[in-house]
Amino acid sequence: MRFLNTLKIKLLWKNSIYAIGFYILFFVFVVIGLNIYTQHGKSFPVPDFKGLTIDRVESIAEYNDLRVEIVDSTFVAYLPKGSIVDQHPLPGLSVKKNRTIFLTINTFSQVKVEMPKVVGFSFRQGKSMLESIGLKIGKLIYKPDFAENNILKQMYNGVEIKEGTLIEKGLLVDLVLGNGLGKSSSLIPNLYKQPYQRAVNEINDAFFNVGKVYFDESVQNYNDTLNAMVIKQRPTYRIKGRAVMGSTVDIWLSVDDNKFHIADSIKNL
């Protein structure tokens, strides 16, 4: 009887050891499996796909074991068609392998509209007509003419564009304007803290051309470009300050709030 009890105890201990060993091995395999599956501790920065073609993006993504998916499109006239405008996650953020990067692409084609006749109209009327159908103001070119700020020619890519010509929305139309037979001047607008597109409109409405546009390092993507505000301009704004119509206004833009705080502090000194 004592022998049977001893044998039972040995079997119980043996089974218990086997069970404990099994659970330890099972736990180790689960942890290893999860680490492999989730690439635990193995992450790398997202490449910058902005400005690249989709073929190039797919090649880079495949090399880095990433997936890409186009989720939106937009039309930006000054960017190459078919290039990447924005991405999420942003470049430089750490991700694991097989992560999907969502992309916004610049469309290959845009809806076309008929070019209206704006010759003979005032600049403000012509600008309103063009913008109402999705076209934008390009260069303002002043020529000797008694009718100040009246449109003498409508041009695209250096060539006159006739009424009824099909042209893609978002493109820039240059206007030749009369200077009133003299070098007329206009008040320099105050562009400080104006968003990019509004600053462009302010410059055009004051009969100036947009000169050089500088985006600082805080502007990282297309949305930043839209949200960036003017922190500096040249010529600088001053009360009753004027410049010759048709001259250029350069602007510097940022989305960094600290730079605006510094600029405000300097102005208040």
C-alpha beads as a LAMMPS data file, in Angstrom:
LAMMPS data file: protein, C-alpha beads

269 atoms
268 bonds

1 atom types
1 bond types

-500.0 500.0 xlo xhi
-500.0 500.0 ylo yhi
-500.0 500.0 zlo zhi

Masses

1 110.0

Atoms # bond

1 1 1 0.000 0.000 0.000
2 1 1 2.823 2.354 0.907
3 1 1 4.492 1.483 -2.418
4 1 1 1.344 2.500 -4.361
5 1 1 1.080 5.808 -2.527
6 1 1 4.729 6.552 -3.231
7 1 1 4.232 5.703 -6.919
8 1 1 1.190 7.984 -7.132
9 1 1 3.121 10.859 -5.559
10 1 1 6.008 10.358 -8.014
11 1 1 3.589 10.306 -10.956
12 1 1 1.866 13.451 -9.663
13 1 1 5.165 15.311 -9.352
14 1 1 6.295 14.057 -12.747
15 1 1 3.083 15.220 -14.408
16 1 1 3.287 18.552 -12.605
17 1 1 6.850 19.102 -13.838
18 1 1 5.816 18.199 -17.392
19 1 1 2.864 20.612 -17.194
20 1 1 5.024 23.437 -15.850
21 1 1 7.629 22.767 -18.540
22 1 1 4.941 22.734 -21.225
23 1 1 3.486 26.074 -20.074
24 1 1 6.970 27.629 -19.926
25 1 1 7.759 26.472 -23.454
26 1 1 4.332 27.597 -24.656
27 1 1 4.859 31.053 -23.108
28 1 1 8.329 31.354 -24.677
29 1 1 6.993 30.396 -28.127
30 1 1 4.087 32.860 -27.800
31 1 1 6.413 35.734 -26.836
32 1 1 8.841 34.917 -29.652
33 1 1 5.966 34.600 -32.108
34 1 1 4.461 37.927 -31.092
35 1 1 7.842 39.633 -31.339
36 1 1 8.336 38.259 -34.836
37 1 1 4.796 39.140 -35.888
38 1 1 4.855 42.672 -34.520
39 1 1 8.544 43.304 -35.339
40 1 1 8.955 44.224 -31.667
41 1 1 11.655 46.835 -31.198
42 1 1 12.362 46.971 -34.937
43 1 1 11.102 50.209 -36.411
44 1 1 12.546 52.648 -38.930
45 1 1 11.760 56.148 -40.221
46 1 1 9.198 56.588 -43.006
47 1 1 10.837 57.663 -46.303
48 1 1 9.885 61.025 -47.800
49 1 1 7.702 60.260 -50.827
50 1 1 6.696 63.848 -51.564
51 1 1 7.447 64.967 -55.113
52 1 1 8.128 61.413 -56.341
53 1 1 6.208 59.532 -59.023
54 1 1 4.047 56.594 -57.977
55 1 1 6.411 54.103 -59.707
56 1 1 9.344 55.407 -57.689
57 1 1 7.260 55.374 -54.493
58 1 1 6.248 51.743 -54.999
59 1 1 9.877 50.766 -55.604
60 1 1 11.060 52.461 -52.385
61 1 1 8.117 51.038 -50.417
62 1 1 8.847 47.496 -51.599
63 1 1 12.519 47.834 -50.666
64 1 1 11.518 48.975 -47.148
65 1 1 8.769 46.338 -46.723
66 1 1 6.084 49.017 -46.645
67 1 1 2.707 49.243 -48.315
68 1 1 1.329 52.345 -50.010
69 1 1 -2.233 53.321 -50.792
70 1 1 -3.511 56.380 -52.686
71 1 1 -6.448 57.722 -50.695
72 1 1 -6.884 61.218 -52.138
73 1 1 -5.973 63.430 -55.086
74 1 1 -5.670 67.147 -55.638
75 1 1 -4.474 69.496 -58.350
76 1 1 -1.498 71.761 -57.735
77 1 1 -0.522 73.572 -60.923
78 1 1 3.123 74.139 -59.956
79 1 1 3.807 70.484 -59.020
80 1 1 4.520 67.651 -61.511
81 1 1 1.430 65.686 -62.492
82 1 1 1.282 62.265 -60.867
83 1 1 3.674 63.248 -58.082
84 1 1 2.981 62.727 -54.386
85 1 1 1.664 65.850 -52.665
86 1 1 1.216 64.565 -49.105
87 1 1 1.586 61.408 -47.042
88 1 1 0.554 59.914 -43.711
89 1 1 2.434 59.020 -41.561
90 1 1 4.769 61.937 -42.209
91 1 1 8.400 61.408 -43.284
92 1 1 10.741 60.567 -40.417
93 1 1 8.143 59.021 -38.113
94 1 1 9.034 55.521 -36.916
95 1 1 6.933 52.604 -38.172
96 1 1 7.244 48.837 -38.362
97 1 1 7.406 46.728 -41.491
98 1 1 4.246 46.138 -43.532
99 1 1 2.805 49.474 -42.372
100 1 1 0.543 51.148 -44.947
101 1 1 1.498 54.690 -45.952
102 1 1 -1.474 56.717 -47.202
103 1 1 -0.747 59.071 -50.085
104 1 1 -2.288 62.124 -51.758
105 1 1 -1.381 62.380 -55.445
106 1 1 -1.345 65.321 -57.842
107 1 1 -3.854 64.466 -60.572
108 1 1 -2.614 63.746 -64.093
109 1 1 -5.361 65.813 -65.695
110 1 1 -7.643 68.621 -64.618
111 1 1 -11.041 69.743 -65.821
112 1 1 -10.759 72.198 -68.699
113 1 1 -12.714 75.432 -69.036
114 1 1 -13.172 77.916 -71.858
115 1 1 -10.990 80.977 -71.652
116 1 1 -13.228 84.050 -71.338
117 1 1 -12.523 87.390 -72.965
118 1 1 -11.224 89.743 -70.299
119 1 1 -9.539 92.209 -72.671
120 1 1 -11.166 95.624 -72.340
121 1 1 -12.245 95.041 -68.752
122 1 1 -10.685 96.558 -65.661
123 1 1 -8.217 94.396 -63.773
124 1 1 -10.642 93.765 -60.924
125 1 1 -13.442 92.716 -63.302
126 1 1 -11.128 90.476 -65.300
127 1 1 -9.679 88.893 -62.159
128 1 1 -13.168 88.131 -60.894
129 1 1 -14.147 86.557 -64.238
130 1 1 -11.072 84.333 -64.322
131 1 1 -11.331 83.204 -60.712
132 1 1 -15.050 82.413 -61.079
133 1 1 -14.174 79.582 -63.506
134 1 1 -11.121 78.332 -61.596
135 1 1 -8.275 80.183 -63.322
136 1 1 -5.638 82.183 -61.457
137 1 1 -3.792 85.427 -62.026
138 1 1 -0.214 85.057 -63.197
139 1 1 2.064 87.982 -64.035
140 1 1 0.867 91.572 -64.319
141 1 1 2.709 93.250 -67.197
142 1 1 2.338 97.019 -67.534
143 1 1 2.494 98.766 -70.934
144 1 1 2.046 102.447 -71.894
145 1 1 -1.668 103.127 -72.299
146 1 1 -3.977 105.894 -71.109
147 1 1 -6.452 103.392 -69.588
148 1 1 -4.807 102.661 -66.256
149 1 1 -5.242 99.042 -65.060
150 1 1 -7.400 98.135 -68.044
151 1 1 -6.598 94.735 -69.569
152 1 1 -4.866 95.063 -72.951
153 1 1 -3.961 91.405 -73.530
154 1 1 -4.618 88.005 -71.958
155 1 1 -1.706 85.581 -72.186
156 1 1 -0.668 82.042 -71.240
157 1 1 2.933 80.823 -71.429
158 1 1 3.988 84.020 -73.172
159 1 1 1.406 83.728 -75.964
160 1 1 -1.951 85.471 -76.312
161 1 1 -4.781 83.095 -75.520
162 1 1 -8.007 83.597 -77.416
163 1 1 -11.511 83.574 -76.028
164 1 1 -12.996 80.060 -76.099
165 1 1 -9.629 78.252 -75.891
166 1 1 -9.811 75.248 -73.550
167 1 1 -7.466 75.624 -70.585
168 1 1 -7.043 73.543 -67.432
169 1 1 -8.455 74.868 -64.181
170 1 1 -5.868 76.215 -61.764
171 1 1 -3.488 77.484 -64.434
172 1 1 -2.045 80.994 -64.370
173 1 1 -3.169 83.616 -66.890
174 1 1 -0.879 86.617 -67.395
175 1 1 -2.479 90.021 -67.997
176 1 1 -1.070 93.015 -69.864
177 1 1 -2.386 96.215 -68.271
178 1 1 -2.277 99.903 -69.121
179 1 1 -0.078 102.043 -66.901
180 1 1 -1.952 105.323 -67.467
181 1 1 0.940 106.640 -69.609
182 1 1 3.147 106.889 -66.566
183 1 1 4.795 104.838 -63.844
184 1 1 1.828 104.637 -61.525
185 1 1 2.379 103.451 -57.972
186 1 1 0.227 101.613 -55.462
187 1 1 0.158 101.203 -51.684
188 1 1 2.204 98.263 -50.404
189 1 1 -0.147 95.845 -48.584
190 1 1 0.500 94.579 -45.060
191 1 1 0.883 90.817 -45.502
192 1 1 2.035 89.882 -41.989
193 1 1 0.238 86.749 -40.702
194 1 1 -1.716 86.389 -43.941
195 1 1 -2.128 82.783 -45.186
196 1 1 -0.307 82.001 -48.410
197 1 1 -3.258 82.169 -50.830
198 1 1 -4.705 85.293 -49.230
199 1 1 -1.287 86.977 -49.392
200 1 1 -1.116 86.179 -53.113
201 1 1 -4.550 87.756 -53.614
202 1 1 -3.561 90.837 -51.605
203 1 1 -0.446 91.275 -53.748
204 1 1 -2.407 90.970 -56.992
205 1 1 -5.232 93.220 -55.791
206 1 1 -2.650 95.923 -55.044
207 1 1 -1.410 95.603 -58.690
208 1 1 1.857 93.891 -57.803
209 1 1 3.361 90.561 -58.855
210 1 1 4.208 87.739 -56.487
211 1 1 7.993 87.559 -56.422
212 1 1 10.010 84.899 -54.633
213 1 1 8.174 82.708 -52.142
214 1 1 10.216 81.196 -49.299
215 1 1 8.855 78.443 -47.033
216 1 1 10.933 77.767 -43.933
217 1 1 11.856 74.352 -42.523
218 1 1 8.601 74.117 -40.527
219 1 1 6.628 73.699 -43.775
220 1 1 6.770 69.954 -44.424
221 1 1 3.839 69.107 -46.693
222 1 1 1.078 70.448 -48.913
223 1 1 -1.274 71.160 -46.002
224 1 1 1.490 73.133 -44.279
225 1 1 1.842 75.162 -47.478
226 1 1 -1.842 76.069 -47.340
227 1 1 -1.694 76.935 -43.623
228 1 1 1.628 78.792 -43.657
229 1 1 1.468 82.522 -42.913
230 1 1 3.654 85.419 -43.940
231 1 1 6.327 86.263 -41.384
232 1 1 8.286 88.693 -43.580
233 1 1 7.856 90.587 -46.857
234 1 1 9.950 92.651 -49.236
235 1 1 9.386 95.538 -49.778
236 1 1 8.378 95.876 -46.145
237 1 1 5.041 97.354 -45.186
238 1 1 4.944 100.882 -43.867
239 1 1 2.067 103.331 -43.540
240 1 1 1.497 105.057 -46.894
241 1 1 4.455 103.154 -48.374
242 1 1 4.167 102.816 -52.147
243 1 1 5.875 100.969 -55.010
244 1 1 5.588 100.983 -58.807
245 1 1 2.668 98.885 -60.053
246 1 1 3.799 95.638 -61.650
247 1 1 6.846 95.329 -59.386
248 1 1 7.330 92.198 -57.278
249 1 1 6.683 91.463 -53.625
250 1 1 8.691 88.635 -52.025
251 1 1 7.249 86.744 -49.063
252 1 1 8.575 84.405 -46.354
253 1 1 6.135 81.942 -44.764
254 1 1 6.099 79.654 -41.743
255 1 1 3.831 77.528 -39.550
256 1 1 6.133 77.916 -36.547
257 1 1 4.223 79.897 -33.872
258 1 1 7.461 80.746 -32.058
259 1 1 8.694 82.795 -34.995
260 1 1 5.523 84.897 -34.922
261 1 1 5.879 85.429 -31.158
262 1 1 9.451 86.645 -31.700
263 1 1 8.388 88.921 -34.562
264 1 1 5.540 90.369 -32.449
265 1 1 7.954 91.011 -29.571
266 1 1 10.350 92.882 -31.840
267 1 1 7.522 95.020 -33.228
268 1 1 6.391 95.928 -29.720
269 1 1 9.838 97.121 -28.626

Bonds

1 1 1 2
2 1 2 3
3 1 3 4
4 1 4 5
5 1 5 6
6 1 6 7
7 1 7 8
8 1 8 9
9 1 9 10
10 1 10 11
11 1 11 12
12 1 12 13
13 1 13 14
14 1 14 15
15 1 15 16
16 1 16 17
17 1 17 18
18 1 18 19
19 1 19 20
20 1 20 21
21 1 21 22
22 1 22 23
23 1 23 24
24 1 24 25
25 1 25 26
26 1 26 27
27 1 27 28
28 1 28 29
29 1 29 30
30 1 30 31
31 1 31 32
32 1 32 33
33 1 33 34
34 1 34 35
35 1 35 36
36 1 36 37
37 1 37 38
38 1 38 39
39 1 39 40
40 1 40 41
41 1 41 42
42 1 42 43
43 1 43 44
44 1 44 45
45 1 45 46
46 1 46 47
47 1 47 48
48 1 48 49
49 1 49 50
50 1 50 51
51 1 51 52
52 1 52 53
53 1 53 54
54 1 54 55
55 1 55 56
56 1 56 57
57 1 57 58
58 1 58 59
59 1 59 60
60 1 60 61
61 1 61 62
62 1 62 63
63 1 63 64
64 1 64 65
65 1 65 66
66 1 66 67
67 1 67 68
68 1 68 69
69 1 69 70
70 1 70 71
71 1 71 72
72 1 72 73
73 1 73 74
74 1 74 75
75 1 75 76
76 1 76 77
77 1 77 78
78 1 78 79
79 1 79 80
80 1 80 81
81 1 81 82
82 1 82 83
83 1 83 84
84 1 84 85
85 1 85 86
86 1 86 87
87 1 87 88
88 1 88 89
89 1 89 90
90 1 90 91
91 1 91 92
92 1 92 93
93 1 93 94
94 1 94 95
95 1 95 96
96 1 96 97
97 1 97 98
98 1 98 99
99 1 99 100
100 1 100 101
101 1 101 102
102 1 102 103
103 1 103 104
104 1 104 105
105 1 105 106
106 1 106 107
107 1 107 108
108 1 108 109
109 1 109 110
110 1 110 111
111 1 111 112
112 1 112 113
113 1 113 114
114 1 114 115
115 1 115 116
116 1 116 117
117 1 117 118
118 1 118 119
119 1 119 120
120 1 120 121
121 1 121 122
122 1 122 123
123 1 123 124
124 1 124 125
125 1 125 126
126 1 126 127
127 1 127 128
128 1 128 129
129 1 129 130
130 1 130 131
131 1 131 132
132 1 132 133
133 1 133 134
134 1 134 135
135 1 135 136
136 1 136 137
137 1 137 138
138 1 138 139
139 1 139 140
140 1 140 141
141 1 141 142
142 1 142 143
143 1 143 144
144 1 144 145
145 1 145 146
146 1 146 147
147 1 147 148
148 1 148 149
149 1 149 150
150 1 150 151
151 1 151 152
152 1 152 153
153 1 153 154
154 1 154 155
155 1 155 156
156 1 156 157
157 1 157 158
158 1 158 159
159 1 159 160
160 1 160 161
161 1 161 162
162 1 162 163
163 1 163 164
164 1 164 165
165 1 165 166
166 1 166 167
167 1 167 168
168 1 168 169
169 1 169 170
170 1 170 171
171 1 171 172
172 1 172 173
173 1 173 174
174 1 174 175
175 1 175 176
176 1 176 177
177 1 177 178
178 1 178 179
179 1 179 180
180 1 180 181
181 1 181 182
182 1 182 183
183 1 183 184
184 1 184 185
185 1 185 186
186 1 186 187
187 1 187 188
188 1 188 189
189 1 189 190
190 1 190 191
191 1 191 192
192 1 192 193
193 1 193 194
194 1 194 195
195 1 195 196
196 1 196 197
197 1 197 198
198 1 198 199
199 1 199 200
200 1 200 201
201 1 201 202
202 1 202 203
203 1 203 204
204 1 204 205
205 1 205 206
206 1 206 207
207 1 207 208
208 1 208 209
209 1 209 210
210 1 210 211
211 1 211 212
212 1 212 213
213 1 213 214
214 1 214 215
215 1 215 216
216 1 216 217
217 1 217 218
218 1 218 219
219 1 219 220
220 1 220 221
221 1 221 222
222 1 222 223
223 1 223 224
224 1 224 225
225 1 225 226
226 1 226 227
227 1 227 228
228 1 228 229
229 1 229 230
230 1 230 231
231 1 231 232
232 1 232 233
233 1 233 234
234 1 234 235
235 1 235 236
236 1 236 237
237 1 237 238
238 1 238 239
239 1 239 240
240 1 240 241
241 1 241 242
242 1 242 243
243 1 243 244
244 1 244 245
245 1 245 246
246 1 246 247
247 1 247 248
248 1 248 249
249 1 249 250
250 1 250 251
251 1 251 252
252 1 252 253
253 1 253 254
254 1 254 255
255 1 255 256
256 1 256 257
257 1 257 258
258 1 258 259
259 1 259 260
260 1 260 261
261 1 261 262
262 1 262 263
263 1 263 264
264 1 264 265
265 1 265 266
266 1 266 267
267 1 267 268
268 1 268 269
